[in-house]
């Protein structure tokens, strides 16, 4: 996390919205003392009064073999990011920087059973196919008999129980309104431009 409090984001709904928009995460863990990384799309699910991030990994993944015993991990979702040139501020003595959005979710990871894994895969495909409307959604019902079950043997399901959820929302908000407007204009149609513009404080 960025150490500057101004960039810290702990608004749960905004964090979850960002995670839904950018569900492909990097998982970092050290179950045997050695840092290991995996990448996976996640589905956010309620778990009692808490939340879980549910995902799947190839059986050959470096973290998959540790699921039986469980381990702690951090899942990081990286949103839009952009280099910011000092020239865009219209002010002297500035330095380059980088604007970015991240969400971090930390907690214990445990294995899923097969029924949970199938449910996850159905939810994941429905989640992502909904973003492609009006294309008719793909479902596993379109697959040849037995093919889904055969491919299922190559992956494992897992769930991260979220104990910490926070993020960094660094969009030039440490600059003046005029400087932020200069950054937004220079970024043009980059997704970061809209985020900077939306954060500019109102005049007066």
GIUR-V778565 format. One record per pair of residues at least 12 apart in sequence whose C-alpha atoms are under 6 Angstrom apart, sorted by sequence separation. I is the first residue (numbers start at 0). J is the second residue. If there is no record, write none. Layout:
I;J
I;J
This chain:
25;37
26;38
41;53
83;95
183;195
25;38
41;54
83;96
183;196
24;38
83;97
24;39
82;97
23;39
81;97
23;40
81;98
22;40
80;98
22;41
80;99
79;99
78;100
78;101
176;199
77;101
76;101
170;195
76;102
75;102
75;103
74;103
74;104
73;104
73;105
72;105
72;106
71;106
71;107
70;107
71;108
70;108
69;108
30;70
69;109
116;156
66;109
28;72
66;110
27;72
111;156
27;73
110;156
111;157
26;73
110;157
26;74
109;157
25;74
109;158
24;74
25;75
108;158
24;75
108;159
24;76
107;159
106;159
107;160
106;160
106;161
105;161
106;162
104;161
105;162
105;163
104;163
104;164
103;164
103;165
102;165
103;166
102;166
101;166
101;167
100;167
100;168
99;169
98;169
98;170
88;178
88;181
87;181
58;153
87;182
58;154
57;154
58;155
56;154
56;155
55;155
55;156
54;156
55;157
54;157
53;157
53;158
52;158
52;159
51;159
51;160
51;161
50;161
9;165
8;165
8;166
8;167
7;167
6;167
6;168
6;169
